């Protein structure tokens, strides 16, 4: 098994991209969203973290987390979340015919890609750029005309806090359209 090099900055802020197996468009289904909420709550109950920004699209999600001081265990948190969603939703999404021999031998289900992409946020500029990317993503992928039109993100929270005007991220917006962040 490969030993992936992951940054281990304790108390760090990280940007993540997590993708469904085979890019299945299932993440915005009610049952999957509920299971995801429950999985996040379960992970946070034993391994707290702060969600800085989030967007959920049909086949992937992006988010930014800040871990507690002295803690760098984001992989364990993702393990809890992914396992919870898999247990709650696997029967509804039986894709066993699409599983590779490797996945079958490991008794994996066909909901998530095995891994995820992470980026250690370096500074405030990097953080702001990634928050923009998170909120621009539904527009970039053609799911919404404006960031405010997409219901599965933290964009409205940022508007309420005064971080964005409500009309930010319309279809002519291009600053957040840089596709170099994990896809």
GULOKE-486901 format. One record per residue: residue number from 1; residue in three letters; x, y, z of N, C-alpha, C in turn. Coordinates in pm, 1 decimal. Example, Ala and Ser with C-alpha at 12.3 -4.5 7.8 and 13.67 -1.06 7.14 Angstrom:
GULOKE-486901
[1 ALA [1319.0 -569.0 780.0] [1230.0 -450.0 780.0] [1320.0 -330.0 780.0]]
[2 SER [1285.0 -225.0 708.0] [1367.0 -106.0 714.0] [1290.0 3.0 787.0]]
This chain:
GULOKE-486901
[1 UNK [84.3 -117.8 0.0] [0.0 0.0 0.0] [88.9 124.1 0.0]]
[2 UNK [60.8 220.4 -85.4] [143.3 340.7 -92.6] [136.2 420.7 37.3]]
[3 UNK [244.2 487.8 68.4] [247.6 576.2 183.0] [244.3 719.2 128.4]]
[4 UNK [126.8 779.5 126.1] [111.0 911.8 68.2] [167.6 1017.2 160.5]]
[5 UNK [236.2 1110.8 102.2] [288.2 1223.1 179.5] [176.7 1325.3 192.8]]
[6 UNK [136.8 1347.0 314.5] [35.1 1445.7 344.0] [93.3 1545.2 442.5]]
[7 UNK [57.8 1671.6 427.9] [109.0 1767.7 525.5] [53.8 1734.7 663.4]]
[8 UNK [133.9 1747.6 762.9] [91.6 1715.4 898.3] [98.3 1835.9 988.9]]
[9 UNK [53.7 1950.3 940.4] [58.6 2072.0 1019.4] [-52.7 2067.9 1122.9]]
[10 UNK [-14.2 2064.0 1246.6] [-111.9 2057.5 1355.8] [-182.9 2191.6 1367.2]]
[11 UNK [-316.5 2184.6 1377.3] [-395.2 2306.6 1385.7] [-404.6 2380.3 1253.8]]
[12 UNK [-370.1 2312.9 1143.8] [-369.2 2375.5 1011.9] [-508.0 2392.1 953.1]]
[13 UNK [-513.1 2470.9 848.3] [-634.6 2489.1 769.3] [-609.6 2422.7 634.9]]
[14 UNK [-704.7 2339.8 592.9] [-688.7 2257.8 472.7] [-807.3 2273.4 378.9]]
[15 UNK [-776.5 2273.7 250.7] [-877.7 2268.6 144.5] [-883.1 2124.3 96.0]]
[16 UNK [-1004.6 2070.5 77.3] [-1022.6 1932.5 32.9] [-1112.6 1925.0 -89.6]]
[17 UNK [-1084.8 1826.1 -172.5] [-1175.0 1782.3 -278.7] [-1198.3 1634.0 -256.6]]
[18 UNK [-1324.9 1596.2 -247.7] [-1363.5 1456.9 -229.6] [-1461.1 1424.1 -342.9]]
[19 UNK [-1438.4 1311.4 -410.2] [-1512.7 1278.1 -531.6] [-1581.4 1142.7 -515.3]]
[20 UNK [-1697.0 1128.9 -576.2] [-1767.2 1000.7 -574.9] [-1699.3 903.8 -671.0]]
[21 UNK [-1717.1 775.5 -645.6] [-1663.5 670.8 -731.9] [-1728.8 682.9 -869.5]]
[22 UNK [-1647.2 689.5 -970.9] [-1699.1 698.7 -1107.7] [-1777.2 826.4 -1134.9]]
[23 UNK [-1756.9 927.0 -1051.2] [-1826.8 1055.6 -1065.3] [-1979.2 1039.5 -1066.1]]
[24 UNK [-2028.5 945.7 -987.0] [-2173.4 927.2 -975.7] [-2237.1 1054.7 -919.9]]
[25 UNK [-2343.3 1104.8 -979.8] [-2406.7 1228.9 -932.8] [-2507.6 1202.6 -819.9]]
[26 UNK [-2457.8 1164.9 -701.6] [-2547.4 1124.2 -592.8] [-2541.4 1213.6 -469.5]]
[27 UNK [-2442.2 1299.7 -458.0] [-2421.2 1371.5 -332.8] [-2531.7 1471.5 -297.7]]
[28 UNK [-2604.9 1519.6 -394.5] [-2711.1 1615.7 -363.5] [-2846.4 1548.4 -340.6]]
[29 UNK [-2850.0 1416.0 -344.6] [-2974.0 1345.4 -310.6] [-2999.9 1361.6 -161.2]]
[30 UNK [-3127.4 1374.5 -123.3] [-3162.9 1398.8 17.2] [-3101.3 1297.7 112.5]]
[31 UNK [-3112.4 1169.5 80.4] [-3062.5 1066.1 171.1] [-2910.8 1073.7 187.9]]
[32 UNK [-2839.8 1107.1 84.4] [-2694.4 1118.3 92.1] [-2656.4 1244.9 168.6]]
[33 UNK [-2725.2 1355.3 143.0] [-2696.8 1478.5 217.6] [-2719.4 1458.3 366.6]]
[34 UNK [-2828.1 1389.7 402.1] [-2855.7 1363.7 543.4] [-2746.8 1274.4 604.1]]
[35 UNK [-2707.5 1171.6 532.2] [-2601.2 1082.4 581.5] [-2469.4 1159.2 595.9]]
[36 UNK [-2442.3 1249.0 503.9] [-2321.6 1330.7 511.5] [-2325.6 1420.5 634.9]]
[37 UNK [-2440.0 1484.9 660.0] [-2455.0 1566.8 780.9] [-2428.7 1484.9 906.9]]
[38 UNK [-2488.3 1365.3 910.5] [-2470.5 1276.8 1026.4] [-2324.4 1233.1 1041.2]]
[39 UNK [-2261.5 1201.0 929.4] [-2121.2 1159.7 933.1] [-2030.6 1271.3 982.4]]
[40 UNK [-2057.9 1393.1 938.9] [-1979.6 1507.6 985.6] [-2000.5 1526.3 1135.5]]
[41 UNK [-2125.4 1518.2 1180.2] [-2154.2 1532.2 1323.8] [-2083.4 1422.8 1404.1]]
[42 UNK [-2084.9 1300.3 1352.3] [-2018.3 1189.5 1421.3] [-1867.5 1213.7 1431.0]]
[43 UNK [-1808.4 1259.0 1322.9] [-1664.2 1286.8 1323.7] [-1633.0 1400.9 1419.4]]
[44 UNK [-1712.6 1507.0 1414.8] [-1686.3 1623.2 1500.1] [-1706.9 1591.0 1648.0]]
[45 UNK [-1793.3 1494.3 1677.5] [-1818.8 1458.0 1817.6] [-1694.7 1396.8 1882.8]]
[46 UNK [-1614.5 1326.1 1803.4] [-1495.8 1262.7 1862.2] [-1365.2 1329.0 1819.5]]
[47 UNK [-1369.2 1400.3 1707.8] [-1250.2 1468.7 1657.0] [-1293.2 1604.4 1601.8]]
[48 UNK [-1309.0 1704.4 1686.4] [-1363.2 1833.1 1641.4] [-1281.6 1896.8 1528.5]]
[49 UNK [-1349.6 1977.6 1450.4] [-1286.1 2061.6 1349.1] [-1385.7 2169.6 1311.8]]
[50 UNK [-1335.4 2277.5 1257.9] [-1420.4 2388.9 1214.9] [-1434.8 2385.0 1063.8]]
[51 UNK [-1557.6 2394.0 1017.0] [-1583.2 2402.9 873.5] [-1581.8 2550.4 836.2]]
[52 UNK [-1483.4 2588.2 757.9] [-1468.8 2727.3 715.4] [-1555.1 2757.2 592.9]]
[53 UNK [-1560.5 2663.7 498.6] [-1638.7 2680.2 375.3] [-1670.4 2542.3 321.1]]
[54 UNK [-1780.3 2533.6 243.4] [-1825.4 2404.3 193.8] [-1910.1 2425.4 68.9]]
[55 UNK [-1894.7 2336.0 -25.3] [-1988.8 2327.4 -136.9] [-2005.1 2180.1 -171.7]]
[56 UNK [-2128.3 2142.9 -191.8] [-2163.3 2006.4 -228.2] [-2220.4 2008.9 -368.5]]
[57 UNK [-2157.8 1935.6 -459.9] [-2207.0 1922.4 -597.1] [-2248.2 1778.0 -617.5]]
[58 UNK [-2316.7 1745.4 -727.0] [-2365.7 1608.2 -742.2] [-2257.9 1499.9 -732.5]]
[59 UNK [-2138.8 1526.0 -785.1] [-2038.1 1419.2 -788.7] [-1909.9 1449.2 -711.7]]
[60 UNK [-1902.1 1562.3 -646.7] [-1785.5 1594.2 -564.9] [-1818.9 1705.5 -467.7]]
[61 UNK [-1729.2 1725.1 -374.0] [-1744.9 1835.5 -280.5] [-1609.5 1899.9 -258.8]]
[62 UNK [-1614.7 2025.5 -218.8] [-1495.7 2099.0 -178.3] [-1525.5 2156.8 -40.7]]
[63 UNK [-1425.9 2159.9 43.3] [-1444.8 2223.7 172.4] [-1311.7 2269.6 228.0]]
[64 UNK [-1322.0 2356.0 327.3] [-1205.6 2405.4 398.4] [-1232.1 2382.2 546.5]]
[65 UNK [-1137.7 2314.9 611.4] [-1147.2 2287.1 754.6] [-1027.7 2348.4 825.4]]
[66 UNK [-1051.2 2387.1 950.9] [-942.1 2420.4 1041.3] [-945.3 2319.4 1154.2]]
[67 UNK [-831.0 2256.2 1177.5] [-820.0 2155.3 1282.2] [-779.6 2220.8 1414.2]]
[68 UNK [-810.6 2155.6 1525.2] [-771.4 2210.5 1655.3] [-619.6 2217.9 1670.5]]
[69 UNK [-577.3 2309.7 1755.1] [-435.0 2323.2 1786.7] [-379.0 2186.9 1827.8]]
[70 UNK [-267.5 2148.9 1772.0] [-203.1 2023.6 1808.7] [-257.1 1900.7 1737.8]]
[71 UNK [-346.2 1918.0 1641.4] [-410.9 1804.7 1574.0] [-390.9 1816.8 1423.0]]
[72 UNK [-350.4 1707.5 1360.0] [-334.0 1706.9 1214.3] [-407.3 1589.1 1150.0]]
[73 UNK [-502.1 1528.3 1220.5] [-564.8 1405.1 1174.5] [-686.0 1421.3 1084.4]]
[74 UNK [-669.5 1487.7 973.9] [-784.9 1503.2 884.2] [-821.9 1373.2 814.1]]
[75 UNK [-726.1 1285.4 788.5] [-758.3 1158.9 721.1] [-852.1 1073.5 805.2]]
[76 UNK [-830.8 1069.5 935.5] [-920.3 992.9 1023.2] [-1061.8 1050.6 1019.7]]
[77 UNK [-1072.8 1180.9 1013.8] [-1204.7 1245.0 1007.2] [-1276.7 1206.8 877.5]]
[78 UNK [-1204.1 1213.8 766.4] [-1265.1 1174.0 638.8] [-1303.9 1026.2 641.8]]
[79 UNK [-1224.8 944.5 706.9] [-1259.3 802.8 718.6] [-1391.8 783.5 790.0]]
[80 UNK [-1412.4 854.3 898.9] [-1538.9 845.5 972.9] [-1655.2 891.2 885.4]]
[81 UNK [-1639.1 1003.3 820.1] [-1746.9 1059.5 737.2] [-1780.4 965.4 622.3]]
[82 UNK [-1679.5 922.0 548.4] [-1704.1 834.8 434.0] [-1765.8 701.3 476.2]]
[83 UNK [-1717.1 643.2 585.5] [-1775.5 516.5 634.5] [-1922.9 534.3 671.4]]
[84 UNK [-1954.0 643.7 738.6] [-2092.4 666.5 779.7] [-2183.6 676.6 656.8]]
[85 UNK [-2143.8 756.8 559.8] [-2225.3 772.5 438.8] [-2238.9 638.3 367.6]]
[86 UNK [-2130.7 564.9 357.8] [-2134.1 434.7 291.1] [-2231.2 340.0 360.8]]
[87 UNK [-2222.0 330.7 492.6] [-2311.4 240.6 566.7] [-2458.2 279.2 549.7]]
[88 UNK [-2485.8 410.1 552.0] [-2624.4 455.0 541.7] [-2680.4 445.0 399.5]]
[89 UNK [-2595.4 452.1 299.6] [-2644.7 466.4 162.2] [-2608.6 351.7 69.2]]
[90 UNK [-2522.4 261.5 109.0] [-2472.7 158.3 17.7] [-2584.2 73.0 -40.5]]
[91 UNK [-2682.6 36.1 40.1] [-2791.3 -49.3 -9.0] [-2873.0 19.9 -117.1]]
[92 UNK [-2886.9 151.4 -106.7] [-2963.2 227.3 -205.6] [-2886.0 246.7 -335.6]]
[93 UNK [-2755.0 230.0 -329.9] [-2671.3 255.9 -445.7] [-2588.5 133.9 -480.2]]
[94 UNK [-2651.6 21.4 -491.9] [-2577.0 -100.9 -520.0] [-2519.6 -94.6 -660.4]]
[95 UNK [-2392.6 -71.1 -666.2] [-2318.9 -64.4 -792.2] [-2213.7 -173.5 -797.0]]
[96 UNK [-2243.0 -286.3 -732.9] [-2142.3 -391.1 -723.0] [-2092.9 -437.2 -859.8]]
[97 UNK [-2176.3 -426.2 -960.7] [-2133.0 -465.4 -1094.9] [-2024.9 -371.4 -1150.1]]
[98 UNK [-2012.8 -250.5 -1093.2] [-1913.2 -153.8 -1139.3] [-1782.6 -162.3 -1061.6]]
[99 UNK [-1776.2 -248.6 -960.7] [-1658.3 -255.3 -875.7] [-1545.5 -333.9 -941.2]]
[100 UNK [-1426.3 -283.2 -923.8] [-1309.2 -355.0 -972.5] [-1281.3 -472.7 -879.6]]
[101 UNK [-1196.6 -562.6 -923.5] [-1158.1 -676.8 -840.6] [-1091.2 -628.0 -712.0]]
[102 UNK [-1013.0 -523.6 -721.6] [-945.9 -467.7 -604.4] [-1047.7 -416.8 -502.5]]
[103 UNK [-1148.8 -345.7 -549.5] [-1252.0 -295.1 -457.9] [-1331.5 -410.4 -396.5]]
[104 UNK [-1363.0 -510.8 -476.8] [-1437.1 -625.6 -423.4] [-1354.8 -698.4 -317.9]]
[105 UNK [-1225.1 -715.9 -342.6] [-1140.7 -787.2 -246.6] [-1128.5 -711.2 -114.4]]
[106 UNK [-1141.0 -581.0 -119.1] [-1133.6 -499.2 2.6] [-1271.9 -473.6 63.5]]
[107 UNK [-1374.5 -531.2 2.0] [-1514.3 -513.0 45.2] [-1556.2 -367.3 42.6]]
[108 UNK [-1506.2 -292.9 -54.3] [-1541.6 -152.3 -69.3] [-1670.2 -140.0 -147.8]]
[109 UNK [-1740.5 -33.8 -122.8] [-1862.5 -2.3 -197.1] [-1828.2 100.6 -303.8]]
[110 UNK [-1923.9 129.0 -386.9] [-1900.1 219.0 -500.1] [-1958.8 357.5 -476.9]]
[111 UNK [-1933.8 414.3 -360.5] [-1983.6 549.3 -334.7] [-1872.9 652.6 -349.0]]
[112 UNK [-1757.2 627.6 -289.0] [-1649.2 725.8 -286.9] [-1526.6 677.9 -364.6]]
[113 UNK [-1453.6 772.8 -421.2] [-1318.2 740.0 -463.7] [-1238.8 709.1 -337.1]]
[114 UNK [-1138.6 626.4 -348.8] [-1062.4 585.5 -231.0] [-997.6 702.4 -158.8]]
[115 UNK [-944.7 792.5 -230.2] [-865.2 898.5 -169.1] [-934.9 1033.2 -182.8]]
[116 UNK [-868.4 1134.7 -139.0] [-916.1 1271.3 -152.8] [-795.0 1358.6 -180.3]]
[117 UNK [-821.9 1478.0 -223.6] [-714.4 1572.6 -251.4] [-716.0 1676.5 -141.6]]
[118 UNK [-598.4 1710.2 -87.9] [-592.0 1813.7 13.8] [-481.9 1912.6 -18.8]]
[119 UNK [-500.9 2031.4 33.1] [-402.9 2138.8 15.1] [-394.1 2213.3 147.8]]
[120 UNK [-275.6 2228.9 200.6] [-254.9 2307.6 321.3] [-264.1 2455.7 285.4]]
[121 UNK [-355.8 2525.3 346.4] [-373.0 2668.4 320.1] [-257.2 2743.1 385.8]]
[122 UNK [-188.2 2823.8 305.6] [-63.4 2885.4 348.6] [-79.2 3017.8 423.6]]
[123 UNK [-176.3 3099.0 381.0] [-189.5 3233.0 439.3] [-329.6 3286.3 408.3]]
[124 UNK [-356.5 3409.6 448.9] [-489.5 3467.8 429.2] [-526.6 3480.6 281.7]]
[125 UNK [-430.5 3516.3 198.2] [-458.1 3527.7 54.7] [-497.3 3391.8 -2.9]]
[126 UNK [-423.5 3288.8 32.7] [-453.0 3152.8 -12.0] [-591.5 3109.4 39.6]]
[127 UNK [-619.0 3138.1 165.5] [-749.6 3104.8 224.2] [-862.0 3172.5 145.3]]
[128 UNK [-850.8 3302.5 123.3] [-956.2 3375.8 52.1] [-974.1 3324.3 -89.9]]
[129 UNK [-864.2 3290.3 -154.9] [-872.6 3236.6 -291.1] [-948.6 3103.2 -292.3]]
[130 UNK [-921.8 3018.3 -194.3] [-990.5 2889.0 -187.9] [-1136.8 2903.1 -147.9]]
[131 UNK [-1168.2 2996.9 -60.5] [-1309.0 3022.1 -27.0] [-1383.4 3068.3 -151.9]]
[132 UNK [-1323.2 3157.5 -229.3] [-1384.6 3199.4 -355.9] [-1405.8 3079.1 -447.7]]
[133 UNK [-1304.6 2994.5 -458.1] [-1314.5 2877.4 -544.6] [-1430.1 2787.2 -500.8]]
[134 UNK [-1441.1 2763.1 -371.5] [-1550.7 2680.1 -318.8] [-1685.0 2737.2 -362.3]]
[135 UNK [-1704.6 2866.1 -343.0] [-1835.5 2925.6 -370.5] [-1862.5 2946.9 -519.5]]
[136 UNK [-1758.2 2958.9 -599.0] [-1773.3 2976.4 -744.1] [-1800.0 2843.0 -815.2]]
[137 UNK [-1764.7 2731.0 -753.8] [-1766.9 2600.8 -818.5] [-1900.7 2562.4 -882.6]]
[138 UNK [-2016.4 2584.2 -819.8] [-2142.6 2547.9 -886.6] [-2166.3 2626.2 -1015.6]]
[139 UNK [-2118.8 2750.4 -1020.5] [-2131.7 2831.2 -1142.0] [-2035.7 2777.2 -1247.6]]
[140 UNK [-1914.0 2750.1 -1206.3] [-1812.0 2696.0 -1297.1] [-1860.9 2569.8 -1367.6]]
[141 UNK [-1929.3 2482.8 -1292.1] [-1976.1 2355.5 -1347.4] [-2114.1 2365.2 -1413.3]]
[142 UNK [-2172.8 2483.7 -1416.2] [-2300.6 2502.7 -1484.0] [-2422.7 2461.2 -1403.6]]
[143 UNK [-2409.3 2442.8 -1272.8] [-2523.6 2405.3 -1188.8] [-2604.6 2526.2 -1143.8]]
[144 UNK [-2546.2 2644.4 -1152.2] [-2614.3 2766.6 -1110.2] [-2562.0 2881.9 -1194.1]]
[145 UNK [-2645.2 2984.6 -1207.3] [-2602.0 3104.4 -1280.0] [-2524.7 3199.1 -1190.0]]
[146 UNK [-2555.2 3192.9 -1060.2] [-2487.4 3277.2 -961.1] [-2457.2 3191.4 -838.9]]
[147 UNK [-2354.9 3226.3 -765.2] [-2321.7 3151.7 -644.0] [-2440.7 3147.1 -547.9]]
[148 UNK [-2516.7 3254.8 -540.4] [-2631.6 3262.0 -449.2] [-2743.4 3165.0 -487.7]]
[149 UNK [-2744.6 3118.1 -610.7] [-2850.8 3027.8 -656.9] [-2828.9 2882.5 -614.8]]
[150 UNK [-2709.8 2847.4 -571.4] [-2678.9 2708.2 -537.0] [-2708.3 2685.5 -388.9]]
[151 UNK [-2797.2 2592.8 -355.2] [-2838.4 2576.9 -215.4] [-2740.7 2499.8 -126.8]]
[152 UNK [-2645.1 2430.1 -184.6] [-2560.0 2340.0 -106.3] [-2420.4 2397.0 -83.0]]
[153 UNK [-2413.2 2515.3 -26.3] [-2282.9 2574.8 3.0] [-2295.6 2669.5 121.5]]
[154 UNK [-2181.5 2715.7 166.6] [-2177.2 2811.4 276.7] [-2183.1 2955.4 226.7]]
[155 UNK [-2212.4 2975.0 100.0] [-2212.7 3109.4 42.9] [-2305.2 3203.9 120.3]]
[156 UNK [-2425.2 3161.0 151.6] [-2520.5 3248.6 221.7] [-2467.9 3289.4 359.3]]
[157 UNK [-2397.1 3198.6 425.5] [-2336.0 3232.5 554.1] [-2234.7 3345.7 536.3]]
[158 UNK [-2155.2 3339.7 430.5] [-2056.9 3444.0 403.9] [-2123.9 3576.4 368.1]]
[159 UNK [-2235.3 3571.0 295.7] [-2310.8 3693.2 264.8] [-2364.1 3754.2 394.6]]
[160 UNK [-2423.3 3670.9 480.8] [-2478.4 3719.3 607.8] [-2370.3 3782.3 695.9]]
[161 UNK [-2248.5 3731.0 687.5] [-2136.7 3785.8 765.1] [-2078.1 3911.5 701.9]]
[162 UNK [-2123.2 3944.7 581.4] [-2071.3 4062.2 512.8] [-1944.9 4037.2 433.4]]
[163 UNK [-1906.5 3911.8 416.0] [-1784.9 3879.9 341.8] [-1802.7 3889.9 191.0]]
[164 UNK [-1924.3 3870.9 143.9] [-1956.1 3881.2 1.1] [-2083.3 3964.2 -15.0]]
[165 UNK [-2093.8 4037.9 -125.9] [-2225.3 4093.2 -160.5] [-2312.1 3979.0 -214.3]]
[166 UNK [-2442.1 3990.9 -202.3] [-2530.8 3880.6 -242.6] [-2523.2 3849.6 -391.4]]
[167 UNK [-2478.0 3945.2 -473.5] [-2470.2 3920.2 -618.1] [-2331.5 3874.2 -663.0]]
[168 UNK [-2242.4 3844.2 -567.9] [-2107.9 3797.4 -601.7] [-2116.0 3664.4 -676.0]]
[169 UNK [-2024.3 3644.6 -769.0] [-2012.0 3514.1 -834.1] [-2118.4 3485.6 -937.5]]
[170 UNK [-2155.9 3587.2 -1014.5] [-2249.8 3564.4 -1123.8] [-2181.6 3498.2 -1241.6]]
[171 UNK [-2259.0 3471.3 -1344.7] [-2205.0 3395.5 -1458.4] [-2092.2 3467.7 -1530.9]]
[172 UNK [-2079.3 3597.7 -1514.2] [-1970.6 3670.3 -1579.4] [-1849.0 3687.6 -1488.5]]
[173 UNK [-1858.7 3637.1 -1368.6] [-1748.4 3645.7 -1273.5] [-1639.3 3549.4 -1316.9]]
[174 UNK [-1514.7 3591.3 -1313.6] [-1408.8 3500.0 -1357.1] [-1296.9 3481.5 -1256.2]]
[175 UNK [-1290.8 3562.4 -1152.2] [-1177.5 3551.6 -1059.7] [-1169.2 3414.8 -993.4]]
[176 UNK [-1280.9 3356.6 -957.8] [-1279.1 3226.7 -891.3] [-1274.0 3109.2 -986.0]]
[177 UNK [-1258.3 3134.8 -1114.6] [-1269.7 3027.7 -1213.0] [-1140.6 2952.7 -1239.5]]
[178 UNK [-1040.1 2977.0 -1161.1] [-914.3 2904.2 -1178.7] [-935.2 2758.0 -1144.7]]
[179 UNK [-909.9 2669.9 -1237.8] [-939.8 2526.9 -1217.3] [-820.9 2448.6 -1163.1]]
[180 UNK [-725.7 2515.6 -1104.1] [-606.6 2443.7 -1056.6] [-619.5 2392.4 -914.1]]
[181 UNK [-737.9 2390.7 -857.2] [-753.5 2357.1 -716.9] [-818.5 2223.1 -695.2]]
[182 UNK [-759.7 2118.6 -742.1] [-799.5 1984.8 -700.0] [-892.7 1910.2 -790.3]]
[183 UNK [-921.3 1958.8 -906.2] [-1008.0 1881.6 -994.1] [-933.1 1838.0 -1116.9]]
